[in-house]
Amino acid sequence: MNARESLRRRALLAAGGAWILGTSLRLGAQPARTVKRVASILPGTASAYRTRFDAFSAELKGRSQIEGRDILIDARWADERLERLPQLAAEVVAQSPAVILTATSAGVRACMRATSKVPIVFATAGTPVEQKFITSLARPGGNVTGVMVHSLEAKIVEIAREALPGIKRVAILVHEADPISGSMRDAFVAACTRFGIEPMVVIVRGVEELSLAFNEVRKVKPDALYLPNTSFMLSNGAYLAQRALEARIALLTGRQETTTDGGLLSYGTDRLENFRKAAVLVDKILRGANPAELPVEVPERFQFVVNRKTARAIGATISPAALVRADRIIE
């Protein structure tokens, strides 16, 4: 190979190398994927909400919102200290999240006070129009949308009257700090009055008073105890179910989990499904949807669950009509 051919060969190799290098640079110059922050502010404890939060995360993953690649989930818990919610909301808003997940009226209210711009999605909240969270279910009109839960106090009292023939006195345990508890209490008292049942109201102000509040329930000896659908009752449902079982008191709730833990009966929606529906709304917002135009989801499926094992343990007789109507019977 003469000197001229050698120079030509080196030039071709250099040119080829430059083309390969240039191609690699162009291929690698794709824009980096933007990781969006999804904040979660839930009023209860992490353990109480774990299955619901996992359902939310799994639904997002199923919609190709992968944590670490597409989204970063910043989860915070108030641990039933509702007075902490405003601070938690302010902290997450300062991090400029793409969307905030919350639950219950207290959670929505705290987030709304912290921001009027960041989209807010609630997984559970009752009467959102009446509470002025949204303008209408079909067109929320602001930065808030989510999954509504129904007020079921009247239905549960009706079911209890059918399931427990001869029931005369029912107590309700009210968490005074929760802003929705007052309307739930009023609906419960009105339903009891309508069905000829004596209502009894027992107030609990916090976790530290829970044992004392239950002892007060035992003193009044009701035929049944109703736990409203508040975050506080979710976080303490297993404890209250065990106490009710020991005291041979029929426990009525809107949550299947508490009935599984030893409550007598429940009637309500599937809260895991509520959190999945909330994840769908979050996904739409992450992809550019406007929360003002995303209709609020209204669950239409309800489950009536009876725990016959508990009935036997506390000496309660469930009417045949109620057993026929039950969607699920725990033996």
N, C-alpha and C positions, 0 to 999 in steps of 0.2 A: 504494500500500500504506500503510494507516494505521499509527499507532504500535503499536496493540494487535496487529495481524497480524504486524508486524515482530518484536515480542517473542516471539510464539508460534512463528514460523519459526525464530528463533535457538535457542529452547528445544528444538524438535524436532531440529535439527541437532546440538545439544550432546548430547542424549540418544542420537541415533544414533551419534555419535562415541564416546560412552562405551560403548555396546554392542559396537561393533567392537573398541575397545581391550580391553574386558573379555574378549571372545571370544578375541582374540589371546593374551591372557595365559593363559587357561585352556588353549588348545591348546598353548601352549609350555611348560606346566607339567608335561609328562611327565617321569618320573624319568630322570635321566641313566644311560646304560649303564655298567655296572661293567666296567672293564678288569682282567682277571685276569693275574697274573704267572705265566708258565711258565718255570721255571728249567731249564737244561740243563747238566749237568756230564759231559763226556766225557773219557776218559783220554788220548786221542791228540791229534793235531794237527788244526787246522781244515781244512787241505787234504786230509788223509787221510780225514776223515769227511764231506767236503763233500757228496758225492752222497747219502749216507745221511741227513744232516741236512736236505738239500733235500727228500728224499722225505717225511720226517717233517713238515716245514713245509707242503708241498703237500697232504698228506692232511688236516691240520688246516684249511687253507683250504677244501678241498673239502667239509668238514663245517661250513662257515660260522663257523669260528673265525678271524676276520680280524685280522691283526696291526695294532695301532694302534687298532682299533675294539673288538675283543672281548678280545684278549690282547696281552700284551707278552712277547716271548721274550728271556730273559736267558741268552745262551749263553756258557759258559766252557770252556776247554780246558786240560788238564793238560800237554799237549805231551810225553807219555810220562814225565813226572816224577811217578810215582805217589805219591810222598811229598807232593805238593801237593794231592792230592784232599781230605784232611780239612779243609784251610784253605778250599778252594773251597766245600766243602759248608757249612761254618760261615758263610761270607759270604752264600751265597744263602738259607740258612735265616733269617738276620737280616733279610732283605728280605720275609719272610712270603709266599712264593710259594703259589699255589694247588696246584701240583703240581711235582714234580721229575722230569725225564727223565735217565737215566744209562745206562751200559752196562758190561759186564764185572763180574766178581766184585769187583774192587777198587773200582769205582765204587759198587756197591750197598752194600758194607760201609762206605765212607766216609759215604755219605748216611744210612745207618741209625744210625751213631754220632752224627750231627749232629741227628737228629730222630726221634722216635717218633710224631709227630702229622701232619706234612706228608706227603701221599701221594707215594710214590716209584714210578715206572714204569721198569723196565729193558727196553731194547731187545734186549739179548743178555746171557745169563748161563747158565752150565752148573750143573747139579745144585743148584737153588735150595732144595730141601727138605733135602738133605744138608748144605748150608752154613747151614741154619737161617735163611734169608731169609724163608721162608714155612712155614706148617704143612702145607699140601697144595696140589697143583696146582689142584684143584677149588675149594677155599676157602682162600685164602692166610691169612686170619685176622688180619692186622695192617695196617700202612700201606704194604705193598709188594706189587706185582704186576708182570706184564710178559710178556716173550716169552722162552721158554727155548730154548737151543741144545743140541743133542745132542753127546755125546762121540763123535767119529767116528774116533779114532785107529785102532781095530781095522779099521774098514771101509776106510780109506785104505791101510793096509798090505796088506790083502787085494787091493784093486784094483791096487796097485802090483805085487804078485807076479804077478797075471794079465796086466797090461799090459806088463810088462817081464820076459819070460822069462829065467831065469838070474840074477835079482837076488839078491845075497848079503849086501850090507852097506848099511844105511841109517842116516844120521845125523839127529838131531833137534836143532834150535837152540832152546834154552830161555832165556826171559827170567826170570832168577832173582827179580826184584822182584815179579813178578805172582803172587799167591797161588794162582791156579788152575793155574799152570804145572807144579807138582809132580805133581798128579793126571794131567795130560795126559802128562807124561813117563812116569809109571808105566804108564799104559794103553798107550802106544806100545811100551815095552820088553816088556810082557807079550804084546802082539800079535806083535811080531817073533819072540819066543821060540817062540810057538805055531806060527808059519808057517815056522820054520827059517831066519830071517834074523838076521844079527848086528846088534844095535842099537848105536849110538854116540851119546853125549850130549855136546853142546858147549854150554857155559854162556856167556851174554852178560849183563852187569850193567847196561848202559846204551848209549845211542847212541854215546857216545865210544869204546866197545869193539867196536862192530859190525864194523868192518873187520878188526880183529885176530881176532875170533871166526870170521869167514868164512875168513880165511887158515888158521886151524886146521882148518876143514872141508876145505880143499883138501889139506892135508898128509895127512889120513887117507884121502883118495881113496875116498869112499863111492860106491856105485852110484847113490844118490839122497840128497837132503836134504829133510827134512820140516819145514815151518813150522807150528807149532800155531796154533789160532785164538785168538790173543790180540791185544789192541789194539796192542802193540808191533810185532807182525809185520804188521799192517795198515798202520801208519804207515810201515814200512820195506820193504813188499812190493815196490815197484817197484825199489828199489835192490838188494835181494837177488835179484830175478829177473834183473836185468842182470848181476850178478856171477856168478850160476849159469850164465847163458848164455855168458859169456866163459870160464868154467872148464869148460864142457861137462859140467855136472852136472845131472841130472834133478831138477827142483824139484817137490815134491809139496805141495799146500796144500788148505785147505778153502774157499778164496775164489776165485771166478771172476776177480776183478780182477787178482790176482797172476798167474794163468795167462794172461790177456790181455796182461799186461805182459812175458811171456816165460817164465813157468813152464811145466812140461811138462803137468801134469794137476792137476785139483782135483775134489773131491767135497764138496758141502755144500748148505746152504740159500741162498736168495736173501736176502742181508742187507738189501737195500733193502726187501723185503717185511717183514722183521722190524721195521724202523723205521716202516713204514706201520701195521703192527699195533699198535705201541706208541702211535702217534698216535691210533688208535681208542680205546685204553684211556684216554689222556689226555683225549680229548673226553668220554668217559662220565663221568670224574671231575669235569671242569669243569661238567658238567650235573647234578652231585649224586650220582653213584654212589659207593658205598663201596668202596675198594680191597680191603678184607677179604673182599668178596663177589664180586670180579671174578676169574674163573678165569684162571690163567696160560695164555697161548697156547703151543701146541706145534706148530711147523711140521711138516708131513707131506710136503712136496715137496722132493726133493733133485735136484741136477743134477750129472752127471758130464761134465766138460769136458776135452777133449784138444787140445793145441796141436801140430798136425803140423808147422807151420813151425819150431817150436822143436826138435821131434824130429829134423828134417832137419839143423838147425844143429849139434846136439850129437852127431849120429850114433847116435841111439837108435831102436830098432825097436819100434813099438807092435804088439802082437799083434792079429790080425784080430778075435778075440773081443772085445777091449776096444773096438775101433773100432765094432763093431756095437752095443755097449751104450751108447756115448757119446750123451748128449743134445745135445751141441754139439761140433763139430770146427772148430778155427781153422786155416784153410789159409794 
